[in-house]
Amino acid sequence: MEDLIFILSPFFVIGFGYLIGAYFEKQHYESIRKRERQTLHLPVVNYGCKQPLPEAREARLVVGEVVISPDAFKTFVLALRNLVGGRVTVYETLLDRARRESLLRLKEEAIAWGATQVLNVRYETATIGNSSQQGVASLEVIVYGTAIR
Amino acid sequence: MILTTLEGVPGKEILEHYGIVQGSTVRAKNIGKDFLAGMKNIIGGELKGYTELLQEARQEALDRMVLQGQQLGANAIVNIRFATSSVAQGAAELFAYGTAVRVS
């Protein structure tokens, strides 16, 4: 009986990760959609570097950051996917969430400052230690731009 | 110090260029200490402790860049970019660079 529990314990972890992870992902997407509607009035563009400078009194750097981690189920699916290759949909949603969340943080910072527009927005993504067996695979997204008012 | 990602500062004119200035920080994961992050790997989601660490690291990199600019006598840094690289297993560098200028 104890052996059985030992053998099945990874599956409990994966199942637990799936249930909780899927729930949090749903919650997060709802929050993202809601906040995207709330911040829709602020134009955020990724051009502006090679154009005439806009008319503005003040300019400053605004940054949004997020570090996100996959759940046990996603890690398991990736391990299976590595055998056959192809699209890893569970990681696509993870990246999508991280990018949208970080952009929302940038917009919220810009709105708090009183920006009329955010120009020349750039994304930068990094991971730490995801190739090693030990340690959490974490994904960092930094998004930055120039807020003007 | 005015920081922008544009090729100048809106409403101001560039008087002098001082060349590239840069700042970087290297961070490592500390899973041994960070048990909660280990738990987070099961249920997924944002690692808030690491987000704060990333914010501090980014601020530190920017501060170093700004310090270098101040030493040159600049009052603005334009066309700022961030870059990341993996220097070693489990460690990541965050690097900020831009052009130091003096504006009117």
gemmi code that builds the backbone of each chain (N, CA, C; Angstrom):
import gemmi

chains = {
    "A": [
        ("MET", (0.834, -1.209, 0.000), (0.000, 0.000, 0.000), (0.865, 1.255, 0.000)),
        ("GLU", (1.907, 1.239, 0.871), (2.796, 2.403, 0.931), (3.553, 2.588, -0.378)),
        ("ASP", (3.930, 1.441, -0.963), (4.620, 1.506, -2.257), (3.729, 2.142, -3.315)),
        ("LEU", (2.469, 1.773, -3.260), (1.506, 2.293, -4.237), (1.391, 3.819, -4.111)),
        ("ILE", (1.315, 4.290, -2.850), (1.227, 5.735, -2.610), (2.477, 6.429, -3.156)),
        ("PHE", (3.626, 5.766, -2.912), (4.889, 6.349, -3.371), (4.921, 6.464, -4.898)),
        ("ILE", (4.432, 5.397, -5.551), (4.438, 5.387, -7.018), (3.446, 6.418, -7.562)),
        ("LEU", (2.289, 6.531, -6.910), (1.248, 7.414, -7.439), (1.417, 8.882, -7.038)),
        ("SER", (2.288, 9.172, -6.065), (2.389, 10.546, -5.555), (2.691, 11.599, -6.631)),
        ("PRO", (3.572, 11.320, -7.621), (3.771, 12.335, -8.668), (2.483, 12.662, -9.414)),
        ("PHE", (1.625, 11.648, -9.582), (0.374, 11.888, -10.303), (-0.584, 12.746, -9.482)),
        ("PHE", (-0.507, 12.578, -8.140), (-1.300, 13.459, -7.275), (-0.842, 14.895, -7.428)),
        ("VAL", (0.485, 15.069, -7.452), (1.048, 16.420, -7.593), (0.609, 17.029, -8.923)),
        ("ILE", (0.678, 16.211, -10.002), (0.296, 16.705, -11.326), (-1.202, 17.046, -11.357)),
        ("GLY", (-2.002, 16.162, -10.776), (-3.446, 16.403, -10.738), (-3.787, 17.629, -9.921)),
        ("PHE", (-3.127, 17.772, -8.791), (-3.311, 18.932, -7.920), (-2.913, 20.205, -8.666)),
        ("GLY", (-1.760, 20.126, -9.349), (-1.276, 21.263, -10.143), (-2.256, 21.628, -11.236)),
        ("TYR", (-2.836, 20.596, -11.867), (-3.794, 20.861, -12.944), (-5.022, 21.592, -12.419)),
        ("LEU", (-5.583, 21.067, -11.308), (-6.820, 21.651, -10.766), (-6.607, 23.090, -10.308)),
        ("ILE", (-5.593, 23.283, -9.464), (-5.350, 24.615, -8.905), (-4.832, 25.549, -10.004)),
        ("GLY", (-3.899, 25.046, -10.805), (-3.286, 25.862, -11.861), (-4.321, 26.353, -12.860)),
        ("ALA", (-5.223, 25.454, -13.274), (-6.259, 25.831, -14.247), (-7.198, 26.864, -13.651)),
        ("TYR", (-7.488, 26.704, -12.357), (-8.374, 27.657, -11.677), (-7.734, 29.038, -11.642)),
        ("PHE", (-6.458, 29.089, -11.237), (-5.780, 30.384, -11.159), (-5.614, 31.017, -12.532)),
        ("GLU", (-5.395, 30.167, -13.543), (-5.233, 30.699, -14.897), (-6.526, 31.370, -15.364)),
        ("LYS", (-7.642, 30.724, -15.060), (-8.948, 31.286, -15.429), (-9.167, 32.622, -14.722)),
        ("GLN", (-8.867, 32.643, -13.430), (-9.018, 33.870, -12.642), (-8.148, 34.980, -13.229)),
        ("HIS", (-6.903, 34.601, -13.562), (-5.948, 35.579, -14.080), (-6.429, 36.156, -15.409)),
        ("TYR", (-6.948, 35.286, -16.287), (-7.435, 35.759, -17.586), (-8.607, 36.721, -17.423)),
        ("GLU", (-9.484, 36.415, -16.452), (-10.612, 37.320, -16.194), (-10.119, 38.682, -15.738)),
        ("SER", (-9.142, 38.652, -14.833), (-8.556, 39.903, -14.335), (-7.886, 40.679, -15.466)),
        ("ILE", (-7.158, 39.967, -16.333), (-6.471, 40.614, -17.460), (-7.472, 41.289, -18.386)),
        ("ARG", (-8.555, 40.561, -18.739), (-9.552, 41.121, -19.663), (-10.211, 42.362, -19.083)),
        ("LYS", (-10.506, 42.276, -17.778), (-11.157, 43.405, -17.107), (-10.244, 44.630, -17.108)),
        ("ARG", (-8.972, 44.424, -16.749), (-8.045, 45.550, -16.651), (-7.681, 46.079, -18.039)),
        ("GLU", (-7.684, 45.204, -19.036), (-7.413, 45.675, -20.405), (-8.505, 46.627, -20.879)),
        ("ARG", (-9.745, 46.314, -20.497), (-10.843, 47.225, -20.852), (-10.706, 48.551, -20.110)),
        ("GLN", (-10.287, 48.471, -18.842), (-10.160, 49.686, -18.025), (-9.049, 50.610, -18.528)),
        ("THR", (-7.992, 50.020, -19.098), (-6.847, 50.837, -19.496), (-6.817, 51.098, -21.001)),
        ("LEU", (-7.946, 50.834, -21.654), (-8.007, 50.948, -23.115), (-7.791, 52.372, -23.621)),
        ("HIS", (-8.111, 53.372, -22.773), (-8.036, 54.762, -23.213), (-6.603, 55.263, -23.390)),
        ("LEU", (-5.630, 54.563, -22.869), (-4.234, 55.019, -22.992), (-3.591, 54.403, -24.233)),
        ("PRO", (-3.205, 55.240, -25.233), (-2.561, 54.655, -26.411), (-1.146, 54.170, -26.076)),
        ("VAL", (-0.880, 52.917, -26.391), (0.455, 52.352, -26.190), (0.923, 51.854, -27.535)),
        ("VAL", (2.020, 52.414, -28.027), (2.474, 52.049, -29.368), (3.941, 51.628, -29.319)),
        ("ASN", (4.349, 50.799, -30.275), (5.751, 50.402, -30.268), (6.544, 51.047, -31.401)),
        ("TYR", (6.065, 52.171, -31.908), (6.892, 52.997, -32.783), (7.191, 54.295, -32.061)),
        ("GLY", (7.941, 55.177, -32.672), (8.217, 56.465, -32.055), (9.691, 56.750, -31.980)),
        ("CYS", (10.515, 55.716, -32.216), (11.963, 55.903, -32.111), (12.517, 56.626, -33.334)),
        ("LYS", (12.003, 56.275, -34.510), (12.578, 56.830, -35.746), (11.642, 57.839, -36.375)),
        ("GLN", (10.887, 58.539, -35.533), (9.938, 59.529, -36.013), (10.233, 60.849, -35.327)),
        ("PRO", (9.703, 61.949, -35.866), (9.894, 63.225, -35.181), (9.394, 63.142, -33.747)),
        ("LEU", (10.087, 63.804, -32.846), (9.705, 63.728, -31.442), (8.332, 64.353, -31.220)),
        ("PRO", (7.488, 63.738, -30.414), (6.146, 64.277, -30.183), (6.195, 65.533, -29.315)),
        ("GLU", (5.126, 66.301, -29.416), (5.007, 67.493, -28.570), (4.609, 67.045, -27.166)),
        ("ALA", (5.464, 67.322, -26.218), (5.137, 66.953, -24.842), (5.963, 67.771, -23.879)),
        ("ARG", (5.422, 67.942, -22.679), (6.151, 68.709, -21.669), (7.150, 67.831, -20.945)),
        ("GLU", (6.749, 66.590, -20.672), (7.601, 65.715, -19.870), (7.620, 64.313, -20.461)),
        ("ALA", (8.724, 63.623, -20.205), (8.851, 62.238, -20.660), (9.549, 61.431, -19.581)),
        ("ARG", (9.171, 60.194, -19.461), (9.886, 59.327, -18.500), (9.762, 57.866, -18.898)),
        ("LEU", (10.688, 57.092, -18.372), (10.712, 55.653, -18.640), (9.677, 54.963, -17.754)),
        ("VAL", (8.847, 54.114, -18.355), (7.933, 53.292, -17.553), (8.228, 51.820, -17.841)),
        ("VAL", (8.138, 51.012, -16.806), (8.507, 49.601, -16.921), (7.440, 48.734, -16.256)),
        ("GLY", (7.161, 47.594, -16.859), (6.295, 46.594, -16.239), (7.027, 45.267, -16.223)),
        ("GLU", (6.947, 44.576, -15.087), (7.687, 43.314, -14.985), (6.814, 42.234, -14.380)),
        ("VAL", (7.086, 41.010, -14.753), (6.420, 39.880, -14.111), (7.328, 38.649, -14.191)),
        ("VAL", (7.323, 37.872, -13.123), (8.015, 36.575, -13.121), (6.940, 35.532, -12.887)),
        ("ILE", (6.846, 34.569, -13.803), (5.750, 33.604, -13.734), (6.327, 32.191, -13.822)),
        ("SER", (5.616, 31.269, -13.204), (6.098, 29.890, -13.177), (5.000, 28.946, -13.674)),
        ("PRO", (5.376, 27.892, -14.415), (4.364, 26.924, -14.855), (3.952, 26.029, -13.686)),
        ("ASP", (2.779, 25.424, -13.753), (2.393, 24.471, -12.701), (2.887, 23.066, -13.059)),
        ("ALA", (2.688, 22.134, -12.138), (3.225, 20.778, -12.306), (2.641, 20.088, -13.538)),
        ("PHE", (1.376, 20.385, -13.830), (0.729, 19.770, -14.991), (1.382, 20.235, -16.285)),
        ("LYS", (1.641, 21.551, -16.379), (2.266, 22.109, -17.587), (3.668, 21.531, -17.792)),
        ("THR", (4.403, 21.404, -16.663), (5.744, 20.831, -16.737), (5.686, 19.395, -17.252)),
        ("PHE", (4.676, 18.661, -16.782), (4.502, 17.264, -17.181), (4.146, 17.170, -18.665)),
        ("VAL", (3.241, 18.034, -19.104), (2.835, 18.037, -20.515), (4.034, 18.375, -21.406)),
        ("LEU", (4.856, 19.317, -20.944), (6.045, 19.693, -21.722), (6.996, 18.501, -21.850)),
        ("ALA", (7.157, 17.760, -20.742), (8.036, 16.587, -20.767), (7.534, 15.569, -21.778)),
        ("LEU", (6.217, 15.373, -21.847), (5.644, 14.450, -22.828), (5.825, 14.986, -24.245)),
        ("ARG", (5.580, 16.291, -24.399), (5.683, 16.935, -25.706), (7.107, 16.860, -26.259)),
        ("ASN", (8.080, 16.868, -25.352), (9.475, 16.806, -25.773), (9.787, 15.510, -26.507)),
        ("LEU", (9.001, 14.472, -26.249), (9.235, 13.181, -26.895), (8.818, 13.222, -28.358)),
        ("VAL", (7.688, 13.869, -28.647), (7.156, 13.845, -30.004), (7.272, 15.180, -30.740)),
        ("GLY", (7.492, 16.260, -29.991), (7.575, 17.584, -30.619), (6.203, 18.147, -30.920)),
        ("GLY", (6.187, 19.363, -31.443), (4.913, 20.000, -31.784), (4.613, 21.175, -30.874)),
        ("ARG", (3.418, 21.679, -31.007), (3.032, 22.850, -30.212), (2.788, 22.492, -28.751)),
        ("VAL", (3.228, 23.373, -27.868), (2.978, 23.189, -26.439), (2.000, 24.283, -26.014)),
        ("THR", (0.719, 23.987, -26.177), (-0.326, 25.002, -25.951), (-0.321, 25.506, -24.507)),
        ("VAL", (-0.034, 24.607, -23.554), (-0.084, 25.027, -22.150), (0.968, 26.106, -21.840)),
        ("TYR", (2.079, 26.070, -22.561), (3.093, 27.103, -22.333), (2.764, 28.376, -23.099)),
        ("GLU", (2.029, 28.234, -24.195), (1.616, 29.431, -24.950), (0.740, 30.329, -24.092)),
        ("THR", (-0.196, 29.709, -23.346), (-1.059, 30.535, -22.489), (-0.246, 31.168, -21.368)),
        ("LEU", (0.763, 30.451, -20.895), (1.615, 30.977, -19.815), (2.341, 32.244, -20.276)),
        ("LEU", (2.931, 32.161, -21.471), (3.649, 33.310, -22.025), (2.702, 34.468, -22.304)),
        ("ASP", (1.545, 34.122, -22.837), (0.528, 35.126, -23.151), (0.127, 35.887, -21.888)),
        ("ARG", (-0.100, 35.137, -20.804), (-0.471, 35.761, -19.532), (0.634, 36.672, -19.034)),
        ("ALA", (1.866, 36.196, -19.095), (2.994, 36.988, -18.586), (3.139, 38.285, -19.366)),
        ("ARG", (3.013, 38.206, -20.715), (3.192, 39.401, -21.547), (2.081, 40.413, -21.310)),
        ("ARG", (0.842, 39.910, -21.258), (-0.284, 40.831, -21.076), (-0.276, 41.444, -19.689)),
        ("GLU", (0.073, 40.646, -18.689), (0.127, 41.155, -17.315), (1.198, 42.251, -17.190)),
        ("SER", (2.361, 42.017, -17.788), (3.430, 43.015, -17.662), (3.056, 44.305, -18.388)),
        ("LEU", (2.408, 44.178, -19.558), (1.977, 45.385, -20.280), (0.943, 46.159, -19.467)),
        ("LEU", (0.055, 45.414, -18.780), (-0.944, 46.075, -17.936), (-0.278, 46.840, -16.803)),
        ("ARG", (0.778, 46.276, -16.252), (1.488, 46.968, -15.168), (2.140, 48.240, -15.676)),
        ("LEU", (2.696, 48.154, -16.892), (3.273, 49.358, -17.512), (2.202, 50.421, -17.693)),
        ("LYS", (1.053, 50.005, -18.214), (-0.031, 50.970, -18.463), (-0.524, 51.576, -17.163)),
        ("GLU", (-0.654, 50.748, -16.129), (-1.144, 51.252, -14.840), (-0.162, 52.251, -14.241)),
        ("GLU", (1.139, 51.965, -14.398), (2.152, 52.908, -13.912), (2.054, 54.228, -14.685)),
        ("ALA", (1.891, 54.115, -16.015), (1.806, 55.317, -16.859), (0.559, 56.135, -16.530)),
        ("ILE", (-0.572, 55.464, -16.307), (-1.820, 56.163, -15.990), (-1.686, 56.868, -14.639)),
        ("ALA", (-1.065, 56.188, -13.672), (-0.868, 56.784, -12.342), (-0.025, 58.059, -12.436)),
        ("TRP", (0.891, 58.089, -13.378), (1.763, 59.257, -13.572), (1.030, 60.359, -14.355)),
        ("GLY", (-0.040, 59.987, -15.050), (-0.807, 60.962, -15.828), (-0.382, 61.037, -17.282)),
        ("ALA", (0.078, 59.923, -17.834), (0.566, 59.918, -19.212), (-0.576, 60.060, -20.213)),
        ("THR", (-0.274, 60.702, -21.356), (-1.249, 60.787, -22.428), (-0.985, 59.718, -23.485)),
        ("GLN", (0.250, 59.218, -23.512), (0.636, 58.226, -24.522), (1.903, 57.500, -24.066)),
        ("VAL", (2.056, 56.259, -24.473), (3.302, 55.547, -24.204), (3.894, 55.141, -25.548)),
        ("LEU", (5.138, 55.569, -25.795), (5.774, 55.364, -27.095), (6.916, 54.351, -27.014)),
        ("ASN", (7.191, 53.766, -28.157), (8.364, 52.914, -28.336), (8.471, 51.824, -27.271)),
        ("VAL", (7.443, 51.012, -27.183), (7.403, 49.951, -26.179), (8.160, 48.724, -26.684)),
        ("ARG", (8.978, 48.169, -25.835), (9.772, 46.989, -26.190), (9.608, 45.902, -25.126)),
        ("TYR", (9.633, 44.631, -25.595), (9.558, 43.488, -24.683), (10.923, 42.831, -24.560)),
        ("GLU", (11.176, 42.289, -23.392), (12.395, 41.510, -23.185), (12.029, 40.317, -22.307)),
        ("THR", (12.428, 39.137, -22.730), (12.064, 37.917, -21.989), (13.315, 37.169, -21.573)),
        ("ALA", (13.287, 36.593, -20.386), (14.422, 35.797, -19.926), (13.926, 34.649, -19.062)),
        ("THR", (14.728, 33.611, -18.956), (14.417, 32.511, -18.050), (15.629, 32.305, -17.152)),
        ("ILE", (15.393, 31.793, -15.962), (16.517, 31.419, -15.105), (16.414, 29.940, -14.784)),
        ("GLY", (17.485, 29.220, -15.074), (17.656, 27.861, -14.567), (16.554, 26.898, -14.926)),
        ("ASN", (15.964, 27.020, -16.100), (14.908, 26.080, -16.429), (15.445, 24.811, -17.073)),
        ("SER", (16.708, 24.851, -17.478), (17.253, 23.660, -18.131), (17.746, 22.637, -17.100)),
        ("SER", (18.008, 23.112, -15.877), (18.507, 22.190, -14.860), (17.345, 21.415, -14.252)),
        ("GLN", (17.647, 20.292, -13.676), (16.598, 19.465, -13.074), (16.094, 20.085, -11.784)),
        ("GLN", (17.031, 20.635, -10.999), (16.593, 21.254, -9.746), (16.209, 22.702, -10.001)),
        ("GLY", (15.348, 23.222, -9.170), (15.001, 24.631, -9.304), (13.746, 24.846, -10.112)),
        ("VAL", (13.130, 25.983, -9.885), (11.881, 26.311, -10.542), (12.169, 26.913, -11.903)),
        ("ALA", (11.465, 26.423, -12.901), (11.563, 27.058, -14.200), (10.757, 28.342, -14.118)),
        ("SER", (11.422, 29.479, -14.204), (10.668, 30.716, -14.114), (10.935, 31.565, -15.337)),
        ("LEU", (9.933, 32.322, -15.668), (9.946, 33.091, -16.889), (9.797, 34.554, -16.510)),
        ("GLU", (10.715, 35.384, -16.967), (10.638, 36.803, -16.643), (10.298, 37.590, -17.893)),
        ("VAL", (9.388, 38.521, -17.760), (9.072, 39.412, -18.881), (9.229, 40.844, -18.397)),
        ("ILE", (9.997, 41.621, -19.125), (10.125, 43.048, -18.845), (9.586, 43.781, -20.065)),
        ("VAL", (8.734, 44.765, -19.839), (8.260, 45.590, -20.942), (8.521, 47.036, -20.549)),
        ("TYR", (9.041, 47.820, -21.485), (9.409, 49.188, -21.133), (9.122, 50.125, -22.290)),
        ("GLY", (8.877, 51.379, -21.959), (8.579, 52.370, -22.981), (8.704, 53.762, -22.413)),
        ("THR", (8.426, 54.761, -23.245), (8.507, 56.141, -22.804), (7.098, 56.698, -22.664)),
        ("ALA", (6.756, 57.123, -21.451), (5.466, 57.777, -21.227), (5.663, 59.276, -21.420)),
        ("ILE", (4.712, 59.917, -22.094), (4.779, 61.366, -22.271), (3.499, 62.011, -21.759)),
        ("ARG", (3.610, 63.276, -21.352), (2.410, 64.020, -20.934), (2.614, 65.502, -21.210)),
    ],
    "B": [
        ("MET", (17.615, 63.494, -13.848), (17.998, 62.723, -15.045), (16.733, 62.255, -15.772)),
        ("ILE", (16.638, 62.592, -17.068), (15.479, 62.177, -17.864), (15.858, 60.907, -18.625)),
        ("LEU", (15.014, 59.902, -18.516), (15.270, 58.646, -19.219), (14.173, 58.418, -20.244)),
        ("THR", (14.544, 58.157, -21.494), (13.530, 57.849, -22.507), (14.010, 56.717, -23.413)),
        ("THR", (13.066, 56.083, -24.086), (13.424, 55.084, -25.094), (13.349, 55.687, -26.491)),
        ("LEU", (13.142, 57.000, -26.577), (13.070, 57.678, -27.874), (14.454, 58.196, -28.257)),
        ("GLU", (14.552, 58.743, -29.469), (15.852, 59.248, -29.900), (16.059, 60.702, -29.493)),
        ("GLY", (15.502, 61.076, -28.383), (15.644, 62.432, -27.879), (14.682, 62.611, -26.729)),
        ("VAL", (14.601, 63.829, -26.251), (13.652, 64.128, -25.178), (12.598, 65.060, -25.756)),
        ("PRO", (11.308, 64.682, -25.713), (10.273, 65.539, -26.292), (10.284, 66.928, -25.671)),
        ("GLY", (10.183, 67.947, -26.518), (10.147, 69.318, -26.040), (11.514, 69.898, -25.712)),
        ("LYS", (12.564, 69.108, -25.905), (13.908, 69.605, -25.594), (14.853, 69.286, -26.740)),
        ("GLU", (15.949, 70.020, -26.763), (16.906, 69.838, -27.843), (18.211, 69.262, -27.302)),
        ("ILE", (18.787, 68.327, -28.056), (20.041, 67.717, -27.602), (21.197, 68.656, -27.937)),
        ("LEU", (21.984, 68.997, -26.926), (23.113, 69.908, -27.130), (24.418, 69.153, -27.326)),
        ("GLU", (24.553, 68.074, -26.616), (25.825, 67.368, -26.660), (25.634, 65.874, -26.418)),
        ("HIS", (26.440, 65.044, -27.104), (26.394, 63.596, -26.904), (27.611, 63.144, -26.101)),
        ("TYR", (27.400, 62.194, -25.211), (28.520, 61.681, -24.409), (28.763, 60.191, -24.665)),
        ("GLY", (28.054, 59.612, -25.617), (28.282, 58.201, -25.933), (27.461, 57.263, -25.067)),
        ("ILE", (27.765, 55.977, -25.217), (26.977, 54.920, -24.563), (27.288, 54.835, -23.070)),
        ("VAL", (26.244, 54.702, -22.284), (26.413, 54.387, -20.865), (25.638, 53.108, -20.573)),
        ("GLN", (26.089, 52.373, -19.591), (25.478, 51.064, -19.347), (25.522, 50.690, -17.877)),
        ("GLY", (24.654, 49.796, -17.502), (24.637, 49.269, -16.140), (24.093, 47.862, -16.175)),
        ("SER", (24.623, 46.983, -15.348), (24.091, 45.616, -15.359), (24.076, 45.016, -13.957)),
        ("THR", (23.229, 44.023, -13.787), (23.186, 43.252, -12.545), (23.060, 41.782, -12.917)),
        ("VAL", (23.595, 40.924, -12.067), (23.471, 39.476, -12.268), (22.767, 38.892, -11.059)),
        ("ARG", (21.739, 38.115, -11.338), (20.975, 37.495, -10.260), (21.031, 35.993, -10.364)),
        ("ALA", (20.935, 35.322, -9.240), (20.839, 33.862, -9.219), (19.587, 33.479, -8.466)),
        ("LYS", (19.090, 32.300, -8.787), (17.922, 31.815, -8.056), (18.380, 31.274, -6.710)),
        ("ASN", (17.546, 31.408, -5.702), (17.897, 30.824, -4.403), (16.763, 29.924, -3.936)),
        ("ILE", (16.635, 28.804, -4.608), (15.548, 27.876, -4.311), (15.727, 27.242, -2.935)),
        ("GLY", (16.968, 27.007, -2.548), (17.238, 26.443, -1.227), (16.580, 27.274, -0.140)),
        ("LYS", (16.690, 28.601, -0.280), (16.094, 29.501, 0.704), (14.609, 29.667, 0.433)),
        ("ASP", (14.272, 29.652, -0.845), (12.930, 30.049, -1.225), (12.018, 28.839, -1.375)),
        ("PHE", (11.525, 28.372, -0.258), (10.684, 27.182, -0.285), (9.343, 27.469, -0.953)),
        ("LEU", (8.823, 28.659, -0.706), (7.521, 29.014, -1.274), (7.523, 28.992, -2.791)),
        ("ALA", (8.638, 29.446, -3.380), (8.738, 29.415, -4.839), (8.726, 27.974, -5.336)),
        ("GLY", (9.313, 27.075, -4.557), (9.296, 25.660, -4.902), (7.872, 25.114, -4.904)),
        ("MET", (7.098, 25.534, -3.910), (5.695, 25.148, -3.850), (4.924, 25.722, -5.038)),
        ("LYS", (5.284, 26.946, -5.406), (4.619, 27.629, -6.519), (4.787, 26.863, -7.821)),
        ("ASN", (5.877, 26.114, -7.903), (6.127, 25.371, -9.134), (5.094, 24.266, -9.329)),
        ("ILE", (4.395, 23.887, -8.265), (3.346, 22.868, -8.384), (2.060, 23.510, -8.895)),
        ("ILE", (1.676, 24.638, -8.283), (0.400, 25.244, -8.670), (0.553, 26.331, -9.733)),
        ("GLY", (1.770, 26.739, -10.022), (1.995, 27.725, -11.073), (1.621, 29.130, -10.653)),
        ("GLY", (1.730, 30.061, -11.589), (1.347, 31.443, -11.322), (2.541, 32.343, -11.062)),
        ("GLU", (2.214, 33.578, -10.678), (3.279, 34.562, -10.513), (4.118, 34.284, -9.272)),
        ("LEU", (5.434, 34.439, -9.408), (6.341, 34.334, -8.271), (6.608, 35.752, -7.776)),
        ("LYS", (5.828, 36.201, -6.801), (5.886, 37.615, -6.395), (7.240, 37.999, -5.830)),
        ("GLY", (7.846, 37.084, -5.063), (9.174, 37.352, -4.497), (10.194, 37.606, -5.594)),
        ("TYR", (10.080, 36.817, -6.666), (11.014, 36.984, -7.782), (10.710, 38.223, -8.612)),
        ("THR", (9.437, 38.597, -8.673), (9.097, 39.838, -9.379), (9.749, 41.027, -8.667)),
        ("GLU", (9.685, 40.998, -7.309), (10.330, 42.073, -6.545), (11.834, 42.076, -6.755)),
        ("LEU", (12.401, 40.882, -6.782), (13.846, 40.759, -7.012), (14.220, 41.337, -8.380)),
        ("LEU", (13.377, 41.040, -9.375), (13.613, 41.544, -10.723), (13.502, 43.069, -10.760)),
        ("GLN", (12.511, 43.618, -10.029), (12.355, 45.078, -9.985), (13.575, 45.742, -9.365)),
        ("GLU", (14.054, 45.146, -8.262), (15.250, 45.694, -7.613), (16.445, 45.635, -8.540)),
        ("ALA", (16.600, 44.495, -9.228), (17.735, 44.308, -10.134), (17.674, 45.309, -11.281)),
        ("ARG", (16.478, 45.549, -11.807), (16.299, 46.491, -12.906), (16.620, 47.908, -12.440)),
        ("GLN", (16.147, 48.255, -11.237), (16.415, 49.575, -10.691), (17.916, 49.769, -10.471)),
        ("GLU", (18.562, 48.721, -9.970), (20.014, 48.778, -9.721), (20.773, 48.994, -11.037)),
        ("ALA", (20.374, 48.258, -12.084), (21.023, 48.398, -13.392), (20.828, 49.819, -13.925)),
        ("LEU", (19.610, 50.355, -13.771), (19.340, 51.723, -14.233), (20.153, 52.732, -13.426)),
        ("ASP", (20.236, 52.515, -12.089), (20.993, 53.427, -11.231), (22.459, 53.474, -11.643)),
        ("ARG", (23.004, 52.324, -11.961), (24.416, 52.268, -12.384), (24.619, 53.010, -13.691)),
        ("MET", (23.655, 52.848, -14.592), (23.719, 53.549, -15.876), (23.624, 55.058, -15.656)),
        ("VAL", (22.694, 55.476, -14.793), (22.498, 56.898, -14.505), (23.759, 57.487, -13.869)),
        ("LEU", (24.367, 56.743, -12.957), (25.598, 57.201, -12.287), (26.704, 57.453, -13.310)),
        ("GLN", (26.826, 56.519, -14.242), (27.831, 56.674, -15.294), (27.546, 57.922, -16.124)),
        ("GLY", (26.267, 58.157, -16.410), (25.876, 59.342, -17.160), (26.177, 60.622, -16.405)),
        ("GLN", (25.898, 60.616, -15.101), (26.152, 61.802, -14.276), (27.635, 62.132, -14.224)),
        ("GLN", (28.458, 61.092, -14.163), (29.907, 61.313, -14.124), (30.412, 61.979, -15.401)),
        ("LEU", (29.686, 61.715, -16.505), (30.074, 62.335, -17.780), (29.510, 63.746, -17.915)),
        ("GLY", (28.580, 64.104, -17.037), (27.977, 65.433, -17.094), (26.700, 65.488, -17.903)),
        ("ALA", (26.063, 64.332, -18.110), (24.820, 64.298, -18.883), (23.626, 64.619, -17.986)),
        ("ASN", (22.550, 65.126, -18.567), (21.324, 65.314, -17.794), (20.157, 64.521, -18.368)),
        ("ALA", (20.434, 63.683, -19.372), (19.391, 62.789, -19.895), (20.051, 61.572, -20.543)),
        ("ILE", (19.332, 60.462, -20.544), (19.801, 59.281, -21.275), (18.671, 58.884, -22.222)),
        ("VAL", (19.011, 58.814, -23.513), (17.989, 58.534, -24.520), (18.230, 57.173, -25.158)),
        ("ASN", (17.187, 56.701, -25.837), (17.229, 55.421, -26.557), (17.675, 54.259, -25.672)),
        ("ILE", (17.077, 54.183, -24.509), (17.435, 53.133, -23.548), (16.894, 51.782, -24.025)),
        ("ARG", (17.718, 50.745, -23.867), (17.288, 49.381, -24.159), (17.689, 48.482, -23.001)),
        ("PHE", (16.875, 47.439, -22.791), (17.232, 46.412, -21.823), (17.591, 45.152, -22.592)),
        ("ALA", (18.541, 44.394, -22.049), (18.882, 43.120, -22.647), (19.130, 42.117, -21.525)),
        ("THR", (18.914, 40.854, -21.806), (19.186, 39.833, -20.793), (20.088, 38.772, -21.396)),
        ("SER", (20.880, 38.135, -20.548), (21.694, 37.021, -21.026), (21.905, 36.047, -19.875)),
        ("SER", (22.117, 34.790, -20.224), (22.418, 33.784, -19.200), (23.925, 33.657, -19.114)),
        ("VAL", (24.493, 34.072, -18.009), (25.954, 34.025, -17.889), (26.407, 32.658, -17.401)),
        ("ALA", (25.579, 31.995, -16.596), (25.931, 30.673, -16.082), (24.642, 29.935, -15.784)),
        ("GLN", (24.765, 28.660, -15.469), (23.596, 27.865, -15.112), (22.899, 28.488, -13.892)),
        ("GLY", (21.651, 28.849, -14.068), (20.893, 29.377, -12.932), (21.141, 30.827, -12.614)),
        ("ALA", (21.896, 31.521, -13.437), (22.125, 32.947, -13.198), (21.789, 33.725, -14.455)),
        ("ALA", (21.235, 34.909, -14.276), (20.857, 35.713, -15.436), (21.324, 37.144, -15.248)),
        ("GLU", (21.746, 37.737, -16.324), (22.191, 39.117, -16.291), (21.083, 40.002, -16.844)),
        ("LEU", (20.879, 41.127, -16.213), (19.986, 42.148, -16.751), (20.834, 43.371, -17.026)),
        ("PHE", (20.699, 43.883, -18.232), (21.642, 44.861, -18.738), (20.842, 46.017, -19.334)),
        ("ALA", (21.161, 47.240, -18.912), (20.499, 48.418, -19.462), (21.548, 49.304, -20.116)),
        ("TYR", (21.227, 49.839, -21.298), (22.186, 50.730, -21.951), (21.453, 51.826, -22.701)),
        ("GLY", (22.133, 52.923, -22.905), (21.528, 54.041, -23.615), (22.597, 55.063, -23.968)),
        ("THR", (22.150, 56.153, -24.584), (23.082, 57.209, -24.974), (22.938, 58.385, -24.016)),
        ("ALA", (24.035, 58.766, -23.393), (24.018, 59.906, -22.476), (24.104, 61.189, -23.279)),
        ("VAL", (23.220, 62.140, -22.983), (23.207, 63.407, -23.715), (22.984, 64.556, -22.729)),
        ("ARG", (23.277, 65.757, -23.214), (22.899, 66.938, -22.451), (21.842, 67.665, -23.254)),
        ("VAL", (20.710, 67.939, -22.616), (19.608, 68.610, -23.312), (19.396, 70.002, -22.734)),
        ("SER", (18.758, 70.840, -23.549), (18.528, 72.221, -23.112), (17.470, 72.270, -22.032)),
    ],
}
model = gemmi.Model(1)
for chain_id, residues in chains.items():
    chain = gemmi.Chain(chain_id)
    for i, (resn, *xyz) in enumerate(residues, 1):
        res = gemmi.Residue()
        res.name, res.seqid = resn, gemmi.SeqId(i, " ")
        for name, pos in zip(("N", "CA", "C"), xyz):
            atom = gemmi.Atom()
            atom.name, atom.element = name, gemmi.Element(name[0])
            atom.pos, atom.b_iso = gemmi.Position(*pos), 0.0
            res.add_atom(atom)
        chain.add_residue(res)
    model.add_chain(chain)
structure = gemmi.Structure()
structure.add_model(model)
structure.setup_entities()
